[in-house]
Amino acid sequence: MTTAKRDTYTPETLLAVAVQVFNERGYDGTSMEHLSKAAGISKSSIYHHVVGKEELLRRAVSRALDGLFGILEEEGATRGRAVSRVEYVTRRTVEVLMAELPYVTLLLRVRGNTRTERWALERRREFDHRVAELIRAAAADGDLRADLDTRLATRLLFGMVNSLVEWYRPQAAGGHDRAQVADTVVRMAFDGLRAGPGL
């Protein structure tokens, strides 16, 4: 890991470094000493801006959650047929995940060992619940299959989306661009892999 230079240190760069260390070592395996060394600043400098590492965790997962919940307020998620709204939310979730990859990765790795982690898990469940309601509405409209359990379908859909944190690397040579990944996820989720007649 590269060490941040003191003269370029800001609360935002500290947060970015903390997220990187949390993702590498795990939140429980990270001490303030680890953060201090990685950021290239003293522990007292860190404490000048945050109470402790849990505040950094809350700021980081809040950034990811704000991005996800912001999607639900966008016009594409609030207007039109339910199926179009589900597709829009799925596409935008992929885009937010890729744009905020380190932060969403951390969000997906929290286990509920601290108050902040339990809060984050509850917010994730709330997001999933709201998407499940859209899927249920799309099924009621006759646009999605009604013979599938809505909660299970939601979990499987976001299991596919969330798997991106394990393999998507924007800097990888020959990697896929964001639009291609988002389009493929939406097409697989809503059209499937089987070729239709005459394709």
N, C-alpha and C positions, 0 to 999 in steps of 0.2 A: 504494500500500500504506500502511495506517495504521501509525504507529510505536507500539510498545508503550511504556507509561509505566514509568519506572524503579521507581516505588513498587509496581507490580503485577507486577514481574518475578519469575518462578520458573523452575526448570529446565523445568517442563512448558510454560510459555508460550514459553520460548526454543525448545523443540523444535517447537512449533506454528509459530512464526515461521520457523524454519529450513526446515521442510517446505514452507511457502508459497514461500519464496525459491527453494528447490531446484526446485520445480515450475514456477516462473515463468522462472528463468534457466537451468535445467539444473544438475545437480550439478557438472559440470566447469566451468561458467561462473560458479559462485558462489565468492567469496572470503570470508575471515573479515571483511574490511572491509564487504562487502555485508551479512553477518549482523549485524555490530555496528550498522550504520546502521539496518537494519530493526528490530532489537530495541530500539534506543534505549539501548544500554549499551556500555561500552568493550570492546575485544577482551580486555583482561586479565580483565574480569568473566566473559566467556565461558570463557576458559581456566581460570578458577577451578573450573568445573564439568565441563568436557570437555577431552580432550587436543587435539581439533581437529575439523574439520568431518566427518571420516569417522566419528567416534564418534557425532555427531548423526545421520548417515545410518544407522548400524547401529541406533541406538535407534528411529529412525522405521520402517525396514523390519521390524525385529523386532516392533514393535507390530502391523503389518499381518499378518505371518506368524503371530504368536501367535494372532490372531483367526481366521485360516483353519485352522490346525492344531487349534485348540480345537474347531472344528466336528466334526472327525473323532472326538473323544472323547465327544461328546454322545450321549445314548441313541438319538436318532433315526438317528444314523449308524452305530450299532453293533448294533442289534437289528432283527429283522424281515427280510422278503424283501429281496434285494439291490436290486431296482428301487425299492422304497420308500426305501431308504437313499440311493440315488443322487438321487432326487427331493428328499429332505430336505437332502442336502449341497448340491445346486444352489440350493435356496431360501435356505438359510442363508448360502451364499457371496454371493448377491446382497445379502442383508441386511447382512452384515459389510462388504461393499464400500461400500454406501451410508452405513453408520454411521461408517466410517473412511475416507471418500472421499479426503482429501488424502494419507493414509498409503499406501493401496492404489495411488493414482495414482502416487506416487513409486516404489513397489515395481515397478509395471509398466513404469516408464521406465528402470530401471537397465540398463546395457549391458555390465557385466562388466569395466570399466576398472580397478577397484580390488579388493582382497581382499574387502571387504565386499560389493561388487556381485556378485562371483563366488559368494560364499557364499549371497547372496539368490537368485540364479538357480538354484543347486543345490537350495535348499529349495523353490522354486517347482516345479521338475521333480519333486521327491519328492511334493509335494502332488498334482500331475497324475497321477503314477504310481499313487498310492493310489486316486484316483477312477477311473482306467482299470481297475483291478482290480475295483472295484465294478460298472462297466459290463460287464466281461467276465463276471462272475458272474451278472448279471441276464440277459445274453444266453444263458448256459448254462442258466439256469432256464426259458428260453423266454418271458421277459417283455419283452425287447428284441430287436430284429432282430439276427440272428447273421451276416447277410451284409455287415456294415459293419466296416471296420477299426477296432478299439477305440481305438487311439491317435489316429487321425485324428478319430474321433467325439468323443473327449475334447477335442482341440484346438479343434474347431469349437464344441463346447458352451461351453467357457470363453472362446473368442473372442467369442461373443455376450455372455456375462456381463461380460467385461472391457471391452467397448465402452462400458459404462455410464460409465466415467470420462471419456469424451469428450463426453457430452451431458447426463448427469444432474446437475441443479442443484437441491438441496432447497429453496432459497429462491425459485426461479422462480415467478412468478405463473402459476396454472393448471397447475402441475407435478403430476406423479403422486406419490401417496404410496408409501411403501416396500412396503407389503403388495401394492398393485396391481402394481407393477413386478415384484416377486418372483413373484407368481402368474402374470403374463403370460409371464415367461421360462420358468417350469416348464411351463406349458400348451403353449407353442410348441415347447419342446424335446421333450416327451414325447407330445404329441397332434398336433402339426403345425398348419398353417394351414387345411388342407382341411376343409370341413364334411362331416360324416358323413351317411349316408343319413337322410333325414327331418329334417335340421336346417335 
